[in-house]
């Protein structure tokens, strides 16, 4: 188990808070959810962060218009003075650098072969009022368009699951969420491991007959096999690493509730996101064969 916290940012700032946020981005709706969350968290205190988000919206729109299959992770760290926002993807990081340079964006950043890290100084978070208001309008317009697009698609609550199967899947998701909550407080011990494995097995068992959900069941099955193969490695995860597993299970619960309880999303809206979450955990747990594990680069997804 790691004796000190993992630092993602290229500035090697060891004063960062212990909590990190890993945001999976596969479309503009993911950006909207990310922005809404941090907008509520920060109470409009950090305007330069919003400036960064304006640039991210423009960048993502351009990228997704050319290739809708692109998927990347945005990792957010912060200290008392700085925000660190890291795009960890070889191709995306280079594209984002080109985008920032082309726009003449006055953002401080560092880049290496795998990632680009933007540093935002909380002490110098002043923007011209005109720029800020323009950015606010752009964000509001993006959110409105997103909601309008949702309404125009009229995605229903999917009702092809048998009621017993649906209730069992929702219960498994809720149980896993409870176990992970306790696991982060008391440690992810063998009992927690067994419970999660059992829940995942029941989850896939109930959904296997529904071929239209094969992308999700395949991902969950692979994750379950990964847990079974590397039981000791999972039990030894640090609190920071457990948060990645918790994120995967939380997204699984969100997927089930959105499709079968709330409605408003396409049947495959989280296929890529959940797959990427699983692959990220797999790279943490299962180092490539014949490669020495570099703990300082363990998040090289």
Protein Blocks (a to p, Z undefined) as FASTA:
>chain_A
ZZbdcdfbfnlpakbcfbdcddddfbfklmmmmmmmmmmmnnomammlmmmmmmmmmmmm
mmmmmomkbccdddddddfkbccdddddfklmmmmmmmmmmnopacdddddfkbccdddd
fklmcccfklmmmmmmmmmmmmmmmmmmmmmnopacdfkbcfklmmmmmmmmmmmmmmmm
mmmmnopafklmmmmmmmmmmmmmmmmmmmklmmmmmmmmmmmmmmmmmmmlmmmpcfkl
mmmmmmmmmmmmmmmmmmmmngoiafklmmmmmmmmmmmmmmmmmgcehiacdfklmmmZ
Z
